[in-house]
Amino acid sequence: MFRLKLILITLFYTATAFSNTTIFGDEIIGTWLTANKEAKITIFKGGNYFYGKIAWLKIPNKTDGKPKTDEKNPDEKLRSRHILGMLLLKGFEFNEKEKQWINGEIYDPKTGKTYSCKMKLTNSNTLEVRGYVGISLMGKTEVWTRSEMTP
């Protein structure tokens, strides 16, 4: 019985290790410099979904020296939360057929608006991030570059 369990566990981990979704889908994980070079976003995986949080800001504080907060958020209760560390990308799934991350959302703290979003690697160091309303044709694409955590 023990031997059968060991064989099944080994087969499971072997199959998981060679899954294209796991290997290619995880290529997005890392830290990315935004197109305007004002922020770095760390993309990570939680379960089967991908998320991104603000890990660095070029200017993290307001002119009074206090940390920037989510002042434009439509939810008044969230307006005091700090921008640095905020979850910006939510709920992306990797689509193996299209080789892109889809069905996610991106939040823009400058406007307080949330958009549908999809992302695609053009190479290992370049990420196209497309935010849109309704259909993808009605949106904007930014190009982010892979970055180290230190500015």
Sequence and secondary structure as in RCSB ss.txt:
>XXXX:A:sequence
MFRLKLILITLFYTATAFSNTTIFGDEIIGTWLTANKEAKITIFKGGNYFYGKIAWLKIPNKTDGKPKTDEKNPD
EKLRSRHILGMLLLKGFEFNEKEKQWINGEIYDPKTGKTYSCKMKLTNSNTLEVRGYVGISLMGKTEVWTRSEMT
P
>XXXX:A:secstr
 HHHHHHHHHHHHHHHHT HHHHHHGGG EEEE TTSSEEEEEEEETTEEEEEEEEESS B TTSSB B TT SS
GGGTTSBSTT EEEEEEEEETTTTEEEEEEEEETTTTEEEEEEEEEEETTEEEEEEESSSTTSEEEEEEEEE S 
 
